[in-house]
């Protein structure tokens, strides 16, 4: 539910930052994040300088246009026959050139910024994805996949759509407001003070509205998350809903959540949408003040009609950027906060590199020795405590024990997803850390309890075990693994597209594909981590026969909860609370009537028959 809510929250501001009145996600280290953004702008700063120059010219043009319009009005005179046609013509020509230049530069600015921002985000996204490939496994264990994906997608979208554009709008707005204010004071200090009178009103109105919309939008985000969570749960569990006849209950709950979202959403949007009409009222009030005071001053001869007309345009131009700056600043802060989340990943420590003297592990015999190995995912919580054992080459070792005992941790250390914090692990008499990681992992074939299938065809997924394999080799691996039988019955055979991590295949079929993948990789050392726990008994027997062939002449590590699958193991290690409490063959452990005996009889009973 929390994840669903966070996804819903992220989608609200996607691509354009927060809406007006919405709570702003602020960065924790604004200065540091801006420094990182500037660093990643290397190679693009020249274009950024060009854009800055263009923005400066556009801001100047926006100030000149009202002044030229006022000059054109003054050139026409007050009384008939007083028109200065020469001055009017020249002013209009200059005004047309300025307008054309302004429009052209705006188009050029947007064109350059679009390419610049997309190039920047493309580079940042590529580097972040490459960074993810180098991070240690503990990073993914300690971060939800949805959060990582949000940083790579939502936060990147926010950066792409907001950082460059918001920065431009902020710079343009500040230059325009500053230049406009200077021009107004030069033309008429009195009218400039009249315009400034509306600024506190705008500030007060924005504060009042934002104070109310902030909590409302937070409630709306929460209500949207709850509604989306209910929808996801209902769709995912639709069979259970119908099996228990709860259609009316889930529909009633949906109506309640939907009504709650409608109510809070209506109030939030009424308040947020009211700010623009109210600002227009203040702006129009400013126009009235300028016109009234300007008319009074014109009658006294202090200003001309052209000055009044220029001030009306300058007033509009002065107030509009103030509103944009307030809204854009929030957008900019949210974008910087998104960039900060991205840079948090980029600054994570990468997997410890191989030692300079590391050598590749080639053609191993497969002897594995754990010597006084200790390890904890957190320094204060040991998972393995002084574990020692030897697995001879081409033998079968099984690890059993309760959930959380440390069985999978042993495998994680063996494959160097983590490094030991005490003791050592050797393969063929050499410390595991003396070998390169890539060569270690290519030495192991792993079949997990939860088989992961990638997007693509069945052939692509089997070939993942060895990318250079030919089609014939893939099919032979599938035949050996017993997967060929069901694959050939599919309409598209080996070209069948795998949907949603194998959602169009059964658990047994997915497991057979995992076995085929392992067969194709032809590993010297095989790891089977609960490889049959999610399949039915008949499929389990088939998979066991296939695994028996696969384990022949290989060092094999088997983790199993179904103890009947490991009775033929050369050595069974009973792991409990991070320690090996028993070891030996099945018959010897049963005779000892210790932990293994109790575990086995709880599954099969004293007579060896599996209990319910």
C-alpha positions in Angstrom: 0.0 0.0 0.0 2.8 2.4 0.9 4.5 1.8 -2.4 1.3 2.3 -4.3 0.7 5.5 -2.5 4.2 6.8 -3.3 3.7 5.9 -7.0 0.5 7.8 -7.0 2.1 10.8 -5.3 5.0 10.8 -7.8 2.6 10.8 -10.7 0.9 14.0 -9.6 3.9 16.2 -10.3 5.4 14.3 -13.1 6.9 16.3 -15.9 6.0 19.7 -14.6 6.7 19.8 -10.9 4.0 20.6 -8.4 0.8 22.3 -9.3 0.1 25.8 -7.9 -0.6 25.5 -4.2 0.7 22.0 -3.8 3.3 21.1 -1.1 6.8 21.5 -2.4 9.4 18.8 -2.0 12.5 20.8 -1.0 16.1 19.6 -1.4 18.2 19.1 1.7 21.4 20.3 0.1 20.5 23.0 -2.5 24.0 24.3 -3.0 25.6 20.8 -3.3 23.0 19.6 -5.7 23.4 22.7 -7.9 27.1 22.0 -7.9 26.6 18.5 -9.1 24.2 19.7 -11.8 26.8 22.1 -13.0 29.4 19.4 -13.0 27.2 17.1 -15.2 26.7 20.1 -17.5 30.3 19.7 -18.7 30.3 20.0 -22.5 26.9 21.7 -22.6 27.9 25.0 -20.8 28.6 26.7 -24.1 25.0 26.3 -25.2 23.9 27.4 -21.8 25.8 30.6 -22.2 24.2 31.2 -25.6 20.8 30.7 -24.0 21.7 33.1 -21.2 22.6 35.8 -23.8 19.4 35.2 -25.7 17.4 35.5 -22.4 19.0 38.8 -21.7 18.0 40.1 -25.1 14.5 38.8 -24.8 14.1 40.5 -21.4 15.4 43.7 -22.8 12.9 43.5 -25.8 10.0 42.9 -23.4 10.9 46.2 -21.7 11.5 48.2 -24.9 8.2 47.2 -26.5 5.9 49.0 -24.0 8.2 52.1 -24.2 8.0 52.1 -28.0 4.2 51.7 -27.9 4.1 54.8 -25.6 6.4 56.7 -28.0 4.1 55.8 -30.9 1.1 57.2 -29.0 3.0 60.4 -28.2 3.9 60.7 -31.9 0.3 60.8 -32.9 -0.3 63.8 -30.6 -3.4 64.8 -28.7 -5.1 67.1 -31.2 -5.9 66.4 -34.9 -3.2 67.5 -37.2 -0.5 67.1 -34.6 0.7 63.7 -35.8 4.4 63.4 -36.3 4.3 60.9 -39.2 8.1 60.6 -39.4 8.5 59.8 -35.8 5.5 57.5 -35.9 6.8 55.6 -38.9 10.3 55.2 -37.5 8.8 54.0 -34.1 6.5 51.5 -35.7 9.4 50.1 -37.9 11.6 49.7 -34.8 8.6 48.2 -32.9 8.1 45.6 -35.7 11.8 44.7 -35.8 11.8 44.3 -32.0 8.7 42.1 -32.1 10.1 40.0 -34.9 13.4 39.7 -33.0 11.7 38.8 -29.8 9.6 36.0 -31.4 12.6 34.6 -33.3 14.8 34.6 -30.2 12.0 32.9 -28.1 11.8 30.1 -30.7 15.6 29.8 -30.8 15.8 29.7 -27.0 13.2 26.9 -26.8 14.9 25.0 -29.6 18.3 25.2 -27.9 16.9 24.4 -24.4 15.0 21.4 -25.6 18.1 19.9 -27.1 20.2 20.9 -24.1 17.9 19.5 -21.4 17.2 16.2 -23.3 20.9 15.7 -23.9 21.7 16.4 -20.3 19.0 14.0 -19.0 20.0 11.4 -21.5 23.5 11.5 -20.2 22.4 11.5 -16.6 20.0 8.6 -17.1 22.7 6.6 -18.9 25.2 7.2 -16.2 22.7 6.3 -13.4 21.8 3.1 -15.1 25.4 2.2 -15.5 25.9 3.1 -11.8 23.2 0.7 -10.8 25.1 -2.2 -12.5 28.1 -1.4 -10.3 26.4 -1.1 -6.9 26.7 -3.9 -4.4 23.7 -6.2 -3.7 23.1 -4.7 -0.3 22.0 -1.4 -2.0 19.1 -3.3 -3.7 18.3 -5.2 -0.6 18.0 -2.0 1.4 16.0 0.0 -1.2 12.6 -0.8 -2.6 12.7 -1.5 -6.3 9.8 1.0 -6.8 11.9 3.7 -5.2 14.9 3.0 -7.4 12.6 3.0 -10.5 11.0 6.3 -9.4 14.5 7.9 -9.3 15.3 6.6 -12.7 12.0 7.6 -14.3 9.9 10.1 -12.3 12.8 12.1 -10.9 14.5 12.1 -14.3 11.3 13.3 -15.9 11.0 16.1 -13.4 14.6 17.1 -14.1 14.0 17.0 -17.8 10.8 19.0 -17.7 11.6 21.4 -14.9 15.3 22.2 -14.2 16.2 23.9 -17.4 12.8 25.4 -18.1 12.3 26.6 -14.5 15.8 28.0 -14.3 15.1 29.9 -17.5 11.8 31.2 -16.3 13.4 32.3 -13.0 16.2 34.1 -14.8 13.8 35.7 -17.3 11.4 36.7 -14.6 14.0 38.3 -12.4 15.6 40.2 -15.3 12.2 41.3 -16.6 11.0 42.5 -13.2 14.2 44.3 -12.5 14.4 45.9 -15.9 10.7 46.8 -15.9 10.9 48.4 -12.4 14.0 50.4 -13.5 12.2 51.6 -16.7 9.1 52.6 -14.6 11.1 54.7 -12.2 13.0 56.4 -15.1 9.7 57.3 -16.8 7.7 58.3 -13.7 8.7 57.6 -10.0 5.2 58.5 -8.9 3.5 55.9 -11.2 6.2 53.4 -10.3 5.2 53.7 -6.6 1.6 53.3 -7.5 2.4 50.0 -9.3 4.5 48.8 -6.3 1.4 49.3 -4.1 -0.1 46.1 -5.6 2.9 43.9 -4.7 1.9 43.4 -1.0 -1.6 42.5 -2.1 -0.3 39.8 -4.4 2.0 38.4 -1.7 -0.8 38.4 0.9 -3.2 36.6 -1.5 -0.7 34.0 -2.5 0.1 33.2 1.1 -3.6 32.9 2.1 -4.4 30.6 -0.8 -1.2 28.5 -0.5 -1.8 28.0 3.3 -5.2 26.4 2.5 -4.3 24.4 -0.6 -1.1 22.8 0.8 -2.9 20.6 3.4 -5.7 19.9 1.0 -3.4 18.7 -1.7 -1.6 16.5 0.9 -4.9 15.0 1.7 -5.7 14.5 -1.9 -2.4 12.7 -2.5 -3.2 10.4 0.4 -6.7 9.8 -0.8 -5.5 9.0 -4.3 -2.9 6.6 -2.9 -5.6 4.8 -0.9 -7.9 4.6 -3.9 -5.1 3.3 -6.2 -4.1 0.8 -3.6 -7.7 -0.5 -3.3 -8.0 -0.8 -7.1 -4.7 -2.7 -7.3 -5.6 -5.1 -4.5 -9.0 -5.7 -6.0 -7.7 -6.4 -9.6 -4.8 -8.5 -8.3 -7.0 -10.5 -6.0 -10.1 -10.6 -8.3 -10.4 -14.4 -8.1 -10.4 -14.3 -4.3 -13.0 -11.5 -4.3 -15.3 -13.5 -6.5 -14.6 -16.8 -4.7 -15.8 -15.3 -1.4 -18.6 -13.2 -3.0 -17.2 -9.9 -1.9 -18.0 -7.9 -5.0 -20.5 -5.6 -3.3 -18.1 -5.1 -0.4 -15.2 -4.0 -2.6 -17.5 -1.8 -4.7 -18.8 -0.1 -1.5 -15.3 0.5 -0.3 -14.3 1.8 -3.7 -17.3 4.3 -3.6 -16.2 5.5 -0.1 -12.6 6.0 -1.2 -13.7 7.6 -4.5 -16.1 9.9 -2.7 -13.4 10.9 -0.2 -11.0 11.7 -3.1 -13.8 13.7 -4.9 -14.5 15.8 -1.8 -11.0 16.7 -0.9 -10.0 17.1 -4.6 -12.9 19.5 -5.3 -11.9 21.7 -2.3 -8.2 21.7 -3.3 -8.8 22.6 -6.9 -11.4 25.3 -6.0 -8.9 27.0 -3.8 -6.0 26.6 -6.2 -8.0 27.7 -9.3 -9.3 30.8 -7.4 -5.8 32.4 -7.2 -5.7 33.5 -10.9 -9.1 35.2 -11.0 -8.2 37.0 -7.7 -4.8 38.0 -9.1 -6.5 39.4 -12.1 -8.7 41.5 -9.9 -5.6 42.9 -8.2 -3.9 43.4 -11.6 -7.0 45.2 -12.9 -7.1 47.3 -9.7 -3.5 48.3 -10.5 -4.5 49.3 -14.0 -7.2 51.5 -12.6 -4.8 53.1 -10.1 -2.3 53.7 -12.8 -4.9 55.2 -15.2 -6.5 57.4 -12.5 -3.2 58.7 -11.1 -1.7 58.9 -14.6 -4.7 60.9 -15.9 -4.4 63.3 -13.0 -0.7 63.7 -13.7 -1.3 64.1 -17.4 -3.8 67.0 -16.7 -1.0 68.7 -14.7 1.4 68.1 -17.5 3.8 65.8 -15.6 3.3 62.8 -17.9 2.1 62.2 -21.5 -0.6 59.9 -22.7 2.1 57.7 -24.2 3.7 57.4 -20.7 0.3 56.3 -19.2 -0.1 53.7 -22.0 3.4 52.4 -21.5 2.8 52.1 -17.8 -0.3 50.1 -18.2 1.7 47.6 -20.3 4.6 47.7 -17.9 2.3 47.1 -15.0 1.0 44.0 -16.6 4.5 42.9 -17.5 5.7 43.6 -13.9 3.0 41.6 -12.1 3.0 38.6 -14.4 6.6 37.5 -13.8 6.1 37.9 -10.0 3.3 35.2 -10.2 5.5 33.1 -12.5 8.5 33.4 -10.2 6.5 32.3 -7.2 5.2 29.2 -9.0 8.3 28.5 -10.9 10.5 28.6 -7.8 8.4 25.8 -6.2 8.8 23.8 -9.4 12.5 24.5 -9.5 12.9 23.4 -5.8 11.0 20.1 -6.6 13.2 19.5 -9.6 16.3 20.1 -7.5 14.9 17.7 -4.9 14.5 15.1 -7.7 18.0 15.7 -8.8 19.2 15.3 -5.3 17.6 11.8 -5.1 19.3 10.9 -8.3 22.7 12.1 -7.1 22.2 10.2 -3.8 22.3 7.0 -6.0 25.2 8.3 -8.0 27.2 9.0 -4.9 26.7 5.5 -3.4 29.9 3.4 -2.9 30.3 0.9 -5.7 31.0 -2.7 -5.3 34.5 -3.2 -3.9 36.8 -3.5 -7.0 38.8 -6.6 -7.7 42.3 -6.7 -6.2 44.9 -5.6 -8.7 46.5 -9.0 -8.5 43.2 -10.8 -9.0 43.2 -13.7 -11.5 40.4 -15.3 -13.4 39.0 -18.6 -12.1 39.3 -21.0 -14.9 38.4 -24.7 -15.1 37.9 -25.2 -11.4 37.7 -28.6 -9.9 35.1 -27.2 -7.5 36.5 -27.8 -4.0 35.0 -25.2 -1.6 36.2 -24.5 1.9 34.6 -22.1 4.5 37.1 -21.4 7.3 35.8 -19.6 10.4 33.4 -17.5 8.3 31.5 -14.7 10.0 29.2 -12.2 8.4 26.4 -9.8 9.1 24.3 -7.5 6.7 24.6 -5.0 9.5 27.7 -4.7 11.8 25.6 -5.1 14.9 23.6 -8.1 13.7 25.7 -11.2 12.8 24.0 -13.7 10.5 26.8 -16.3 10.2 29.0 -17.1 13.2 32.3 -18.8 12.8 31.1 -21.2 10.1 33.5 -23.8 8.8 33.0 -26.7 6.4 34.5 -28.4 3.4 32.7 -29.4 0.2 34.9 -31.7 -1.9 35.0 -31.3 -5.7 32.1 -32.8 -7.5 30.2 -33.7 -4.4 26.6 -32.7 -3.3 26.2 -30.5 -0.2 22.8 -29.7 1.1 21.9 -27.0 3.6 18.7 -27.2 5.7 17.3 -25.3 8.6 14.6 -22.8 9.6 13.9 -19.6 7.6 16.4 -16.9 8.5 19.0 -19.4 9.7 21.7 -18.2 7.2 21.4 -20.7 4.4 21.0 -18.2 1.5 23.6 -16.0 3.1 26.2 -18.8 2.6 25.3 -18.8 -1.1 25.5 -15.0 -1.3 29.0 -15.2 0.1 30.0 -18.0 -2.2 29.0 -16.0 -5.3 30.6 -12.8 -3.8 27.4 -10.8 -3.8 28.8 -10.0 -0.4 32.3 -10.4 1.1 33.0 -12.1 4.4 33.6 -9.9 7.4 35.6 -12.6 9.2 37.4 -15.8 8.1 37.8 -16.9 4.5 36.3 -18.9 1.6 38.5 -20.7 -0.8 37.8 -22.4 -4.1 40.5 -24.9 -5.2 42.7 -23.8 -2.3 42.7 -20.1 -3.2 40.9 -17.3 -1.4 37.7 -16.3 -3.2 38.8 -12.6 -3.2 41.9 -13.5 -5.2 39.7 -14.2 -8.2 37.9 -11.7 -10.4 34.2 -11.4 -9.7 33.1 -11.9 -13.3 35.0 -15.2 -13.5 33.6 -16.4 -10.1 30.0 -15.7 -11.1 30.5 -17.3 -14.6 31.7 -20.4 -12.7 28.3 -20.8 -10.9 25.0 -21.9 -12.3 22.2 -20.7 -10.1 18.6 -21.9 -10.1 16.5 -20.0 -7.6 13.1 -20.6 -5.9 11.7 -17.5 -7.7 12.6 -17.8 -11.3 13.0 -14.5 -13.1 12.2 -14.3 -16.8 12.9 -11.3 -18.9 10.9 -9.7 -21.7 11.5 -11.4 -25.0 11.1 -14.9 -26.3 11.5 -18.3 -24.5 14.7 -18.8 -26.6 16.0 -15.4 -25.5 15.5 -16.4 -21.8 17.2 -19.7 -22.1 20.1 -18.1 -24.0 20.6 -15.7 -21.1 22.7 -18.5 -19.6 25.2 -18.2 -22.5 24.5 -15.3 -24.9 26.7 -16.7 -27.7 24.9 -20.0 -27.8 23.3 -21.1 -31.1 19.6 -21.9 -31.6 20.5 -25.6 -31.7 22.4 -25.4 -28.4 19.5 -23.6 -26.8 17.1 -26.3 -27.9 19.4 -29.1 -26.8 19.6 -27.5 -23.3 15.8 -27.3 -23.2 15.6 -30.9 -24.1 18.0 -32.0 -21.4 16.1 -29.8 -18.9 12.8 -31.4 -19.9 11.4 -28.0 -21.1 11.3 -28.9 -24.8 8.1 -30.9 -24.4 6.0 -28.0 -23.3 7.8 -25.4 -25.4 7.0 -27.3 -28.7 3.3 -27.5 -27.7 3.1 -23.7 -27.6 1.7 -22.0 -30.7 4.9 -20.0 -31.4 7.3 -22.6 -29.8 10.6 -21.2 -28.9 9.5 -17.8 -30.3 6.7 -17.5 -27.7 6.9 -14.1 -26.0 7.3 -14.2 -22.3 4.8 -11.8 -20.6 5.2 -10.1 -17.2 8.0 -12.3 -15.8 6.5 -15.4 -17.2 2.9 -14.7 -16.2 1.7 -16.7 -19.2 3.6 -19.8 -18.0 3.0 -22.0 -15.0 5.4 -22.2 -12.0 6.7 -25.5 -13.2 7.3 -24.3 -16.7 9.2 -21.3 -15.5 11.4 -23.5 -13.3 12.1 -25.8 -16.3 13.3 -22.8 -18.2 15.6 -21.8 -15.3 17.0 -25.3 -15.4 17.5 -25.1 -19.2 19.3 -21.8 -18.7 21.6 -23.5 -16.1 22.2 -26.5 -18.5 23.2 -24.1 -21.3 25.7 -22.2 -19.1 27.3 -25.6 -18.2 28.7 -24.4 -14.9 31.4 -26.3 -12.9 29.6 -25.4 -9.6 25.8 -25.6 -9.4 23.6 -23.8 -6.8 20.0 -24.9 -6.3 18.2 -22.6 -3.9 14.7 -24.1 -3.1 14.5 -24.9 -6.8 11.4 -27.1 -6.4 9.5 -25.5 -3.6 6.9 -23.7 -5.7 5.9 -26.6 -8.0 3.5 -29.5 -7.6 4.7 -33.0 -6.5 4.6 -34.5 -10.0 6.6 -31.6 -11.5 9.0 -31.8 -8.6 9.7 -35.4 -9.3 10.5 -34.6 -13.0 12.7 -31.7 -11.9 14.5 -33.9 -9.4 15.4 -36.4 -12.1 16.6 -33.6 -14.4 18.7 -32.0 -11.5 20.2 -35.4 -10.7 21.6 -35.5 -14.3 22.6 -31.9 -14.0 24.5 -32.4 -10.7 26.5 -35.3 -12.1 30.3 -34.5 -12.1 29.6 -31.0 -10.6 30.1 -29.5 -7.2 26.5 -28.8 -6.1 25.1 -26.7 -3.3 21.4 -27.4 -2.5 19.2 -25.4 -0.2 16.0 -27.3 0.5 13.0 -27.2 2.9 11.6 -30.4 1.4 14.0 -32.8 3.0 13.0 -35.7 0.8 14.9 -34.0 -2.1 18.3 -34.2 -0.4 18.5 -37.7 1.1 21.2 -38.7 -1.4 23.4 -35.7 -0.7 27.0 -36.5 0.2 26.8 -34.2 3.2 23.9 -32.4 4.8 24.6 -29.3 6.9 22.0 -28.2 9.4 22.1 -24.4 9.9 20.4 -22.8 12.8 20.9 -19.2 14.1 23.9 -18.6 11.9 25.8 -21.8 13.0 26.2 -25.3 11.6 24.7 -27.4 14.4 24.8 -30.8 12.6 26.5 -32.3 9.6 26.6 -35.7 7.9 24.7 -38.0 5.6 21.0 -38.6 5.9 21.3 -42.0 7.6 23.8 -40.8 10.2 21.8 -37.7 11.0 18.6 -39.7 11.4 20.4 -42.1 13.7 21.7 -39.2 15.9 18.0 -38.1 16.4 19.0 -34.5 16.7 17.7 -31.3 14.9 17.7 -32.9 11.4 15.8 -36.0 12.8 13.1 -33.7 14.3 12.8 -31.7 11.1 12.6 -34.8 8.9 10.0 -36.6 11.1 7.9 -33.5 11.2 7.6 -33.7 7.5 7.5 -37.4 6.9 6.6 -38.9 10.3 8.3 -41.9 11.9 7.3 -44.2 9.1 8.8 -42.0 6.4 5.5 -41.0 4.8 5.0 -37.3 4.2 2.6 -35.7 6.7 0.0 -33.1 5.9 
